[in-house]
Amino acid sequence: MVVAAIAARNLAGAGLAQPLTWVFSSLVLLMNVVIVYSNRTAVRSVTAAFQRKGDPELARVQVAPFLRAAENAFPRWVRAQAHIRNTVVFAGSAIALLAVSLG
């Protein structure tokens, strides 16, 4: 909603819209980077969290197969939706930042 409002202000030529585009597009881009990084390092993070607990039962859990099984329990469209969302967020943020830079 905020991004759409800023885009409308940019199209209308409002002066404050460009700095707001820089701020919000950068934040959205960085937040998505954090989400992707978190997803890519989930095995390491969960393994470390289980070790910190000091619970021998958790220490026996094979985290990679456990997370893979959890991921495979979701319908296929969930994974596709995540890829599409990431593509839209990265591309949209890049396009917005490029447009503000060139405009």
N, C-alpha and C positions, 0 to 999 in steps of 0.2 A: 504494500500500500504506500509506504514511504517512498520507495523507489519510483513507483508510478507517478506520484505527485511531483517528485523532483524532475522526472522526465518531461512531464507536462510543463513545468516551469521553464525547463531548458528550451523546449520548443517555442514557448511564448517569449523567450529572450530575457527572462528575469536574471538580473546580475548575480543574485545570491545562489542561484541554482548551480552554477559551475563549481564553486567550492563545496557545496553540499554533495554534488555528484562525486567529487574526489573522495570526500569523507566516507559516504555510505557505500559507494562501489568498492572502495579499498577495504572497508570493514567486512562486507559480504564476501569478497574474495579471500581475505585472510581467514575468516571463520570457516569457509569451505575447505581451505587448505588444512586447517586444524582437524576438521572432521575426517578428511581423506587420510591424513597422517595417523589419526587415531584408529581408523579402520585397518590400515596397513600394518600397524604395530600391535594389534589386539592380542595376538598370541603372546608376545613378549610381556605386554602389560598385565594380562591376566595371570600368566605364570609368576610374575614378580609379586602380584597381589596375593596369590595363593601361598607363596613362600613366606611372605611377611606375616601371614596369619599364624604360622607355626603349627598348623593342624596337620597331623600325619595323613588323615584321610584326603585332605585337599592336595597334599604333596603327591599322592598317587594318581591324581587325575592327569590324563594325557590331554593337555589343553588344546593342541592343534586339532586332533580328531573331534574333541568335544565341541569346539567352536564351528568346525566344518559341519558337524551334524546339526547344530543349531541353525546354521545358515541354510542348510539344505531342507530344513523343515518348513521354510517359508515358500510360498508359491513362486514360480519363476519370474512372474511379472515384478516382484518386489526388487529383485536384483536389477532388472532392466530399468525400472523406475529410478533407482539410485544412480545408475549410469547416466540416464537422461538428465536427471536433476543436476548432477555434477557438471555435465557438458553445458547445460543452459546457464548455470551460475558462472562457470569460468568464462564462457564465451560472452555472456551478457555483461559481465564486469569488465572484461577486456575491451569490448566494443564501446561501452560507456566511457571508460577512461581514455580510450583512443579518440573518441568523438570530442570529448572536452579538451583534450590536448591539442587537437587540430583546429577546434572551433574557436 
